[in-house]
Amino acid sequence: MLRKITKFSIFASIFLFLISAGFSCKIQTPAIKEAMKPVSLEFWGVFDNSSDYSGVLSAYKILHPNISVKYKKFRYEEYKQKLLEAFAEGEGPDIFSIHNTWIGEYRDKIEPMPASVKMPFQETKGSIKKEVITTIKTVPSLTLLQLKNDFVETVYEDCVLDEKGKKEIVCLPFSMDALALFYNRDIMNAAAIPEVPKTWSEFQEAVKKITKYDSSGEIAQSAAALGEANIERGLDILSLLMMQNGAKMEDNGRVLFNMPVGQENLPAQAGFVPGLEAFKFYKAFSDPSKEVYTWNKNMPNSMDAFIQGRIAFFFGYSYHMPIIKARSPKLNFAIAPAPQISLEAPQAVNIGNYWAQVVSDKSKNKGIAWNFIQFAAANPKVADLYLKIAKKPTALRGLINEQLNNMEIAPFASEVLTAKSWYGGKDAGAMEEIFSDMVSSVGMGAEDKEYQMALNEAAKKIGQTY
């Protein structure tokens, strides 16, 4: 009898202690037990470091303590091969990053965003007697309207695909980038150019003032890297010029940058071809017979030349900034928005470049993976945790004004609303090579028909990648 009383007293003491400590135990249903099982999501990417996601992952862990997200960084050169090998074995990541020009290539490996996801949540209730209650909630996903209203324009255009008459969201970016103009302050000061060019006409005049030639006619001081294939992101610069000039790059799988404006459904013929005029404008900077001659194919990589202080202007993205600072800490440079054809145009045109997150169709936790992507991408407070560490421009409209006050990010953030991209085929690498070959194929003093032939050939080959 004494033993029974003693055992009862012990249990009673433990029960009273738990109450006094403010805890309460609840019997969980089988469904809640299943939902609260540990889940580990694998997230693959390039360029970003694990530390860039530290704030986001901590915030998600607080909300969903049973879910762990493990980020793995790969070298860009190996990334596609690693994905290919993993998918071939029926494995791979739950979430992986793809460049915005790779969406078509990976479409058949992507799981579209579901309409909703059932997620477990733990909440502490009560004032004196605190209870940790676990509930399962149906969390609605982003709607198409929310995506269009909350994110910059190009996200909707790129990440919403029409599948058999049904529009589906297949990816979301954590950031957005746009091509901007880096400039060397010392070179501009020496040339007595007080303000950075805002239009391409002003850019041409600056190039003429800065460029110097030696006694043999060789370039002694270059102003900018344009007109050849040995240029960092030359494809984007030429695409930007084409789009600003009114070229329709592609439409529903048809490549159209070689066509006359308003006549995209007709064969190429005489008339205003905006892509052609932009191509000629671009090539003039590498033509010794032109006033703006400032670059040639024998010169070094454009970014290397800028880092070494050999050119005044470099077209790049926000990700180039830390590279330039690390390699040339004393370089006196600044960044401005990319030039426009006219400041009086109804809307500026810029070019976007970004990575978006997708869910693998082989993931065993597709819904949870999409829940994490939406948590990190669509919630401004959470998204800002990543952006401030990674130092990247935002893809969310609601964070743009804040970033306009950041001196380093402002030039890029000011462009994201009007940033566009165009390639929707299945081989972005081949597309870039075709563009590069097109640029190299047209020599000095070429006539319009030669430019048109090069454009037609490139458009035809790129069309075959869709």
BAFIBA-650359 format. One line per 4 residues: their letters; for each residue x, y, z of C-alpha. Coordinates in nm, 4 decimals, always signed. Last residue first. Layout:
% residues N
a> X/Y/Z | ... $
***
This chain:
% residues 466
ytqg> +1.2363/+2.6079/-7.9352 | +1.6040/+2.5604/-8.0271 | +1.5279/+2.5620/-8.4024 | +1.4101/+2.9217/-8.3773 $
ikka> +1.7611/+3.0158/-8.2661 | +1.8961/+2.8821/-8.5962 | +1.6433/+3.0716/-8.8088 | +1.6854/+3.3947/-8.6139 $
aenl> +2.0644/+3.3715/-8.6515 | +2.0413/+3.3150/-9.0260 | +1.7967/+3.6005/-9.0726 | +2.0072/+3.8388/-8.8627 $
amqy> +2.3238/+3.7539/-9.0576 | +2.1401/+3.8002/-9.3882 | +2.0027/+4.1334/-9.2699 | +2.3482/+4.2582/-9.1706 $
ekde> +2.4828/+4.1543/-9.5099 | +2.1907/+4.3256/-9.6849 | +2.2564/+4.6440/-9.4902 | +2.6112/+4.6721/-9.6198 $
agmg> +2.9251/+4.5666/-9.4338 | +3.2025/+4.8256/-9.3988 | +3.3917/+4.6279/-9.1369 | +3.2851/+4.2664/-9.0948 $
vssv> +2.9633/+4.0864/-9.0079 | +3.0112/+3.7222/-8.9061 | +3.1434/+3.8005/-8.5589 | +2.8116/+3.9459/-8.4375 $
mdsf> +2.6127/+3.6537/-8.5794 | +2.8549/+3.4037/-8.4255 | +2.7983/+3.5614/-8.0838 | +2.4204/+3.5498/-8.1279 $
ieem> +2.4415/+3.1829/-8.2287 | +2.6625/+3.1057/-7.9295 | +2.4151/+3.2728/-7.6943 | +2.1247/+3.0747/-7.8403 $
agad> +2.3193/+2.7496/-7.8081 | +2.3714/+2.8151/-7.4380 | +2.0079/+2.9116/-7.3892 | +1.8923/+2.5742/-7.5207 $
kggy> +1.5224/+2.5004/-7.4723 | +1.3573/+2.8164/-7.5991 | +1.1878/+3.0991/-7.4116 | +1.4340/+3.3814/-7.4742 $
wska> +1.2899/+3.7293/-7.4172 | +1.3775/+3.9117/-7.1000 | +1.2346/+4.2400/-6.9780 | +1.3230/+4.5007/-6.7179 $
tlve> +1.0835/+4.7961/-6.6880 | +1.0005/+4.7584/-6.3183 | +1.3534/+4.6311/-6.2498 | +1.5269/+4.9495/-6.3675 $
safp> +1.5396/+5.1702/-6.0570 | +1.6441/+4.8681/-5.8497 | +1.9579/+4.8328/-6.0637 | +2.0778/+5.1906/-6.0214 $
aiem> +1.9599/+5.1885/-5.6543 | +2.1613/+4.8829/-5.5374 | +2.4890/+5.0553/-5.4519 | +2.3453/+5.3830/-5.3221 $
nnlq> +2.0654/+5.2204/-5.1208 | +1.7804/+5.4723/-5.1034 | +1.6227/+5.3271/-5.4189 | +1.6179/+4.9970/-5.2301 $
enil> +1.3398/+5.1165/-5.0006 | +1.1350/+5.2316/-5.2977 | +1.1740/+4.8926/-5.4663 | +1.0586/+4.6776/-5.1747 $
grla> +0.6843/+4.6703/-5.2486 | +0.7337/+4.5926/-5.6169 | +0.8968/+4.2611/-5.5333 | +1.1758/+4.1309/-5.7595 $
tpkk> +1.4369/+4.2995/-5.5433 | +1.7903/+4.4070/-5.6264 | +2.0721/+4.2071/-5.4653 | +2.3017/+4.2596/-5.1693 $
aikl> +2.3060/+3.8892/-5.0698 | +2.2652/+3.9758/-4.7000 | +2.0161/+4.2554/-4.7540 | +1.8262/+4.0645/-5.0229 $
ylda> +1.7854/+3.7488/-4.8150 | +1.6277/+3.9126/-4.5093 | +1.4319/+4.1399/-4.7452 | +1.2499/+3.8397/-4.8869 $
vkpn> +1.1235/+3.7578/-4.5366 | +0.9805/+4.1037/-4.4757 | +0.8432/+4.1255/-4.8315 | +0.6671/+3.7839/-4.8194 $
aaaf> +0.6520/+3.6575/-5.1790 | +0.9927/+3.4996/-5.2328 | +1.0919/+3.3229/-4.9095 | +0.7458/+3.2058/-4.7985 $
qifn> +0.6492/+3.1257/-5.1581 | +0.9590/+2.9106/-5.2034 | +0.8989/+2.7373/-4.8678 | +0.5365/+2.6549/-4.9494 $
waig> +0.6436/+2.5237/-5.2881 | +0.8802/+2.2780/-5.1206 | +0.6080/+2.1771/-4.8752 | +0.3707/+2.0986/-5.1624 $
knks> +0.6295/+1.9049/-5.3616 | +0.7480/+1.6877/-5.0742 | +0.8499/+1.3641/-5.2451 | +1.0322/+1.5640/-5.5117 $
kdsv> +1.0477/+1.4074/-5.8585 | +0.8577/+1.6917/-6.0275 | +1.1342/+1.9175/-5.9024 | +1.0240/+2.2469/-5.7524 $
vqaw> +1.1475/+2.5724/-5.9059 | +1.3426/+2.8761/-5.7863 | +1.4235/+3.1617/-6.0209 | +1.7555/+3.3127/-6.1235 $
yngi> +1.7769/+3.6582/-6.2772 | +1.8670/+3.8777/-6.5743 | +1.6411/+4.1599/-6.6875 | +1.6846/+4.3985/-6.9775 $
nvaq> +1.5708/+4.7578/-6.9720 | +1.3202/+4.9638/-7.1689 | +1.2150/+5.3066/-7.0424 | +0.8536/+5.4064/-7.0866 $
pael> +0.6636/+5.6780/-7.2722 | +0.9838/+5.7843/-7.4548 | +1.0976/+6.1374/-7.3712 | +1.4304/+6.0248/-7.2262 $
siqp> +1.5202/+5.8912/-7.5691 | +1.7233/+5.5949/-7.6920 | +1.7883/+5.4883/-7.3326 | +2.1203/+5.4573/-7.1504 $
apai> +2.1553/+5.1882/-6.8790 | +2.0992/+5.3100/-6.5235 | +2.4086/+5.4433/-6.3452 | +2.6986/+5.2857/-6.1562 $
afnl> +3.0136/+5.4348/-6.0020 | +3.3863/+5.3819/-6.0328 | +3.7120/+5.4924/-5.8711 | +3.9133/+5.1691/-5.8746 $
kpsr> +4.0973/+5.1369/-5.5437 | +3.9663/+4.7936/-5.4471 | +4.0436/+4.6408/-5.7885 | +3.9884/+4.2646/-5.7847 $
akii> +3.7531/+4.2564/-5.4858 | +3.5628/+4.5694/-5.5879 | +3.5151/+4.4465/-5.9453 | +3.3909/+4.1054/-5.8299 $
pmhy> +3.1622/+4.2629/-5.5673 | +2.9998/+4.4811/-5.8388 | +2.9625/+4.2193/-6.1127 | +2.6660/+4.0585/-5.9330 $
sygf> +2.4764/+4.3873/-5.9628 | +2.4786/+4.3561/-6.3398 | +2.7064/+4.4799/-6.6157 | +2.7741/+4.7178/-6.9015 $
ffai> +3.1234/+4.8659/-6.8757 | +3.2273/+5.2210/-6.9527 | +3.5560/+5.4125/-6.9169 | +3.7985/+5.1515/-7.0449 $
rgqi> +4.1554/+5.0588/-6.9445 | +4.1142/+5.0924/-6.5681 | +4.2320/+4.7354/-6.5051 | +3.8889/+4.6396/-6.3709 $
fadm> +3.7298/+4.7843/-6.6851 | +3.9613/+4.5884/-6.9158 | +3.8988/+4.2681/-6.7211 | +3.5245/+4.3248/-6.7527 $
snpm> +3.5528/+4.3793/-7.1283 | +3.7603/+4.0681/-7.1969 | +4.0804/+4.1747/-7.3651 | +4.1212/+4.3595/-7.6985 $
nknw> +4.1966/+4.1820/-8.0245 | +3.8297/+4.1743/-8.1272 | +3.8066/+4.5512/-8.1494 | +3.6871/+4.8496/-7.9471 $
tyve> +3.6597/+5.2305/-7.9662 | +3.5335/+5.3283/-8.3124 | +3.2693/+5.5949/-8.2492 | +3.3617/+5.8064/-8.5512 $
kspd> +3.3233/+5.5057/-8.7806 | +3.5753/+5.3698/-9.0343 | +3.7575/+5.1722/-8.7656 | +3.4401/+4.9638/-8.7043 $
sfak> +3.4192/+4.8186/-8.3518 | +3.1812/+5.0807/-8.2069 | +2.9796/+5.0724/-8.5315 | +2.8782/+4.7098/-8.4622 $
yfkf> +2.6229/+4.8085/-8.1978 | +2.4550/+5.0739/-8.4133 | +2.4408/+4.8313/-8.7071 | +2.2739/+4.5664/-8.4884 $
aelg> +2.0257/+4.8231/-8.3528 | +1.9329/+4.9243/-8.7083 | +1.8826/+4.5597/-8.8077 | +1.6710/+4.4770/-8.5039 $
pvfg> +1.4527/+4.7802/-8.5712 | +1.3796/+4.6710/-8.9303 | +1.2279/+4.9694/-9.1063 | +1.1276/+4.8701/-9.4558 $
aqap> +1.2482/+4.6443/-9.7346 | +1.1573/+4.2812/-9.6810 | +1.1764/+4.0026/-9.4243 | +0.8917/+3.7560/-9.4908 $
lneq> +0.5536/+3.8530/-9.3415 | +0.3998/+3.7753/-9.0029 | +0.6364/+4.0103/-8.8185 | +0.5262/+4.2985/-9.0348 $
gvpm> +0.4557/+4.5613/-8.7697 | +0.8256/+4.6422/-8.7377 | +1.0312/+4.4697/-9.0044 | +1.1641/+4.1256/-8.9022 $
nflv> +1.5055/+4.0079/-8.7812 | +1.4124/+4.0159/-8.4110 | +1.1201/+3.7795/-8.4795 | +1.1921/+3.4368/-8.3301 $
rgnd> +0.8658/+3.2410/-8.3248 | +0.8123/+3.0345/-8.0099 | +0.4979/+3.2120/-7.8965 | +0.6350/+3.5557/-7.9859 $
emka> +0.9986/+3.6497/-8.0180 | +1.2308/+3.9510/-8.0140 | +0.9857/+4.2203/-8.1176 | +1.2163/+4.5034/-8.2157 $
gnqm> +1.1183/+4.8533/-8.1039 | +1.4532/+5.0314/-8.0817 | +1.4687/+4.9728/-7.7069 | +1.4196/+4.6017/-7.7717 $
mlls> +1.7037/+4.5867/-8.0241 | +1.9415/+4.7903/-7.8088 | +1.8678/+4.5706/-7.5055 | +1.9212/+4.2547/-7.7097 $
lidl> +2.2594/+4.3924/-7.8211 | +2.3633/+4.4646/-7.4622 | +2.2245/+4.1320/-7.3382 | +2.4138/+3.9301/-7.5974 $
grei> +2.7325/+4.1216/-7.5168 | +2.7075/+3.9919/-7.1592 | +3.0838/+4.0328/-7.1107 | +3.2310/+4.1323/-7.4459 $
naeg> +3.4659/+3.9352/-7.6687 | +3.1949/+3.9009/-7.9386 | +3.2395/+4.2452/-8.0931 | +3.0545/+4.5747/-8.1286 $
laaa> +3.0826/+4.7200/-7.7807 | +3.3452/+4.7487/-7.5080 | +3.3651/+5.1122/-7.4027 | +3.5840/+5.4233/-7.4029 $
sqai> +3.9127/+5.2810/-7.5228 | +4.2432/+5.4615/-7.4784 | +4.5368/+5.3794/-7.7077 | +4.3285/+5.2394/-7.9947 $
egss> +4.5496/+5.1820/-8.2991 | +4.5694/+5.4495/-8.5671 | +4.9442/+5.4145/-8.6192 | +5.0217/+5.7400/-8.4361 $
dykt> +4.8207/+5.6283/-8.1327 | +4.4457/+5.6626/-8.0949 | +4.2390/+5.8075/-7.8089 | +3.8746/+5.7370/-7.7181 $
ikkv> +3.7338/+5.9565/-7.4400 | +3.5745/+6.2424/-7.6324 | +3.4276/+6.0254/-7.9087 | +3.2895/+5.7741/-7.6558 $
aeqf> +3.1252/+6.0569/-7.4608 | +2.9503/+6.1781/-7.7761 | +2.8237/+5.8253/-7.8489 | +2.6934/+5.7896/-7.4929 $
eswt> +2.5090/+6.1200/-7.5197 | +2.3366/+5.9867/-7.8312 | +2.2704/+5.6579/-7.6493 | +2.0867/+5.8460/-7.3769 $
kpve> +2.1593/+5.9035/-7.0070 | +2.5340/+5.9540/-7.0408 | +2.7137/+6.0054/-6.7051 | +2.7595/+6.3689/-6.6182 $
piaa> +3.0607/+6.6037/-6.5984 | +3.2541/+6.4805/-6.9037 | +3.5819/+6.6734/-6.8964 | +3.7788/+6.3854/-7.0550 $
anmi> +3.9982/+6.3593/-6.7441 | +3.6860/+6.3574/-6.5268 | +3.5356/+6.0736/-6.7309 | +3.8540/+5.8694/-6.7028 $
drny> +3.8717/+5.9258/-6.3262 | +3.5047/+5.8457/-6.2700 | +3.5206/+5.5050/-6.4404 | +3.1681/+5.4036/-6.5356 $
flal> +2.9381/+5.1061/-6.4771 | +2.6199/+5.1221/-6.6871 | +2.3333/+4.8953/-6.5846 | +2.1759/+4.5668/-6.6964 $
adms> +1.8946/+4.4585/-6.4664 | +1.8744/+4.2113/-6.1785 | +1.5849/+4.0524/-5.9913 | +1.5685/+3.8698/-5.6579 $
fplc> +1.4127/+3.5701/-5.4813 | +1.2639/+3.4511/-5.8083 | +0.9485/+3.2370/-5.8419 | +0.8859/+2.9438/-6.0760 $
viek> +0.6191/+2.7334/-6.2500 | +0.3030/+2.9412/-6.2086 | +0.0293/+2.7841/-6.4210 | -0.2055/+2.9161/-6.6891 $
kgke> -0.4489/+2.6574/-6.8227 | -0.5248/+2.6389/-7.1953 | -0.3230/+2.3247/-7.2488 | -0.0377/+2.4482/-7.0310 $
dlvc> +0.0073/+2.8237/-7.0534 | +0.3195/+2.9154/-6.8625 | +0.3541/+3.1794/-6.5930 | +0.7127/+3.2297/-6.4764 $
deyv> +0.8471/+3.4402/-6.7633 | +0.5766/+3.7006/-6.8289 | +0.4666/+3.7103/-6.4646 | +0.8240/+3.7615/-6.3492 $
tevf> +0.8862/+4.0201/-6.6252 | +0.6347/+4.2626/-6.4775 | +0.7783/+4.3121/-6.1308 | +0.6167/+4.1096/-5.8524 $
dnkl> +0.3256/+4.1912/-5.6222 | +0.0461/+4.2825/-5.8654 | +0.1142/+4.0211/-6.1344 | +0.1813/+3.7454/-5.8822 $
qllt> -0.1245/+3.8437/-5.6817 | -0.3403/+3.8283/-5.9942 | -0.2032/+3.4870/-6.0905 | -0.2881/+3.3623/-5.7426 $
lspv> -0.0246/+3.2882/-5.4847 | -0.0907/+2.9696/-5.2926 | -0.3644/+2.9113/-5.0359 | -0.2526/+2.7567/-4.7058 $
tkit> -0.4765/+2.4766/-4.5824 | -0.4100/+2.4531/-4.2114 | -0.3156/+2.1597/-3.9919 | -0.3083/+2.2403/-3.6228 $
tive> -0.0561/+2.1860/-3.3461 | -0.1293/+2.3501/-3.0114 | +0.1459/+2.4378/-2.7670 | -0.0400/+2.5186/-2.4459 $
kkis> +0.0279/+2.7876/-2.1898 | -0.1696/+2.7956/-1.8635 | -0.1313/+3.1486/-1.7415 | -0.1878/+3.3307/-2.0707 $
gkte> -0.3162/+3.0688/-2.3117 | -0.2088/+2.9614/-2.6576 | +0.1264/+2.8769/-2.8157 | +0.0872/+2.7929/-3.1838 $
qfpm> +0.2393/+2.5146/-3.3915 | +0.1495/+2.5011/-3.7586 | +0.1197/+2.1983/-3.9862 | +0.0827/+2.2662/-4.3604 $
kvsa> -0.1731/+2.1669/-4.6225 | -0.0803/+2.3355/-4.9534 | -0.2969/+2.5310/-5.1945 | -0.3503/+2.5926/-5.5670 $
pmpe> -0.0374/+2.3927/-5.6468 | +0.2692/+2.5598/-5.8053 | +0.3829/+2.3735/-6.1146 | +0.6231/+2.0768/-6.0776 $
ikdr> +0.9272/+2.1227/-6.2997 | +1.1199/+1.8541/-6.4890 | +0.9323/+1.8931/-6.8188 | +0.9906/+2.2692/-6.8121 $
yegi> +1.3670/+2.2424/-6.7685 | +1.4782/+2.3742/-7.1087 | +1.1871/+2.6171/-7.1411 | +1.2681/+2.7770/-6.8055 $
wtnh> +1.6398/+2.8035/-6.8822 | +1.6428/+3.1720/-6.9895 | +1.5318/+3.2827/-6.6408 | +1.8286/+3.1015/-6.4911 $
isfi> +1.7379/+2.7976/-6.2853 | +1.7503/+2.7390/-5.9113 | +1.6605/+2.4046/-5.7570 | +1.4096/+2.2791/-5.5026 $
dpge> +1.3426/+1.9177/-5.4064 | +1.6942/+1.8274/-5.5115 | +1.8105/+1.5222/-5.7045 | +1.6907/+1.1648/-5.7261 $
geaf> +1.5462/+0.9501/-6.0018 | +1.8945/+0.8415/-6.1103 | +1.8671/+1.0329/-6.4378 | +1.7439/+1.3359/-6.2418 $
aell> +2.0596/+1.3365/-6.0303 | +2.2918/+1.2998/-6.3288 | +2.1220/+1.5802/-6.5216 | +2.1210/+1.8119/-6.2206 $
kqky> +2.4920/+1.7514/-6.1643 | +2.5609/+1.8135/-6.5335 | +2.3685/+2.1408/-6.5258 | +2.5626/+2.2634/-6.2231 $
eeyr> +2.9193/+2.1738/-6.3169 | +3.0356/+2.4977/-6.4809 | +2.8240/+2.7151/-6.2498 | +2.9994/+2.5732/-5.9461 $
fkky> +2.7528/+2.4207/-5.7043 | +2.6001/+2.5413/-5.3761 | +2.3899/+2.3164/-5.1550 | +2.1118/+2.4541/-4.9345 $
kvsi> +1.9510/+2.2316/-4.6707 | +1.5941/+2.3164/-4.5719 | +1.4718/+2.1572/-4.2493 | +1.1032/+2.1116/-4.1629 $
nphl> +0.9803/+1.9922/-3.8204 | +1.0138/+2.3363/-3.6629 | +0.7727/+2.4968/-3.9140 | +0.7183/+2.8623/-3.8190 $
ikya> +1.0458/+2.8960/-3.6294 | +1.2248/+2.6963/-3.8981 | +1.0945/+2.9311/-4.1696 | +1.2423/+3.2353/-3.9940 $
slvg> +1.5761/+3.0599/-3.9451 | +1.5873/+2.9555/-4.3114 | +1.5153/+3.3089/-4.4326 | +1.7768/+3.4680/-4.2068 $
syds> +2.0507/+3.2207/-4.3012 | +1.9775/+3.2267/-4.6743 | +2.2742/+3.4383/-4.7828 | +2.4911/+3.2386/-4.5398 $
sndf> +2.4482/+2.9296/-4.7560 | +2.6217/+3.1128/-5.0396 | +2.4516/+3.2175/-5.3622 | +2.6499/+3.1727/-5.6871 $
vgwf> +2.4797/+2.8460/-5.7874 | +2.1790/+2.6584/-5.6540 | +2.0421/+2.3391/-5.5045 | +1.7802/+2.3075/-5.2277 $
elsv> +1.7258/+1.9769/-5.0479 | +1.4193/+1.9650/-4.8256 | +1.4250/+1.7600/-4.5047 | +1.0963/+1.6701/-4.3371 $
pkma> +1.0609/+1.5547/-3.9760 | +0.7159/+1.4088/-3.8972 | +0.4713/+1.6757/-3.7844 | +0.2174/+1.6083/-4.0606 $
ekia> +0.1986/+1.2393/-3.9692 | +0.1470/+1.3161/-3.6014 | -0.1175/+1.5717/-3.6971 | -0.3066/+1.3163/-3.9077 $
ptqi> -0.2786/+1.0487/-3.6368 | -0.4403/+1.2902/-3.3876 | -0.2251/+1.4422/-3.1167 | -0.3034/+1.4082/-2.7462 $
kcsf> -0.2282/+1.7369/-2.5817 | +0.0154/+1.8026/-2.3017 | +0.0059/+2.1289/-2.1082 | +0.2869/+2.3543/-1.9996 $
gasi> +0.2905/+2.6575/-1.7686 | +0.5593/+2.5533/-1.5209 | +0.2929/+2.5286/-1.2506 | +0.0956/+2.2854/-1.4653 $
lflf> +0.4013/+2.0718/-1.5413 | +0.5039/+2.0728/-1.1735 | +0.1554/+1.9674/-1.0591 | +0.1636/+1.6721/-1.2986 $
isaf> +0.5144/+1.5722/-1.1848 | +0.4057/+1.5885/-0.8186 | +0.0940/+1.3836/-0.8880 | +0.3000/+1.1229/-1.0665 $
isfk> +0.5366/+1.1003/-0.7659 | +0.2523/+1.0908/-0.5109 | +0.0792/+0.8090/-0.6976 | +0.4013/+0.6089/-0.6938 $
tikr> +0.4405/+0.6692/-0.3156 | +0.0799/+0.5741/-0.2450 | +0.1163/+0.2530/-0.4405 | +0.4421/+0.1614/-0.2614 $
lm> +0.2886/+0.2296/+0.0837 | +0.0000/+0.0000/+0.0000 $
***
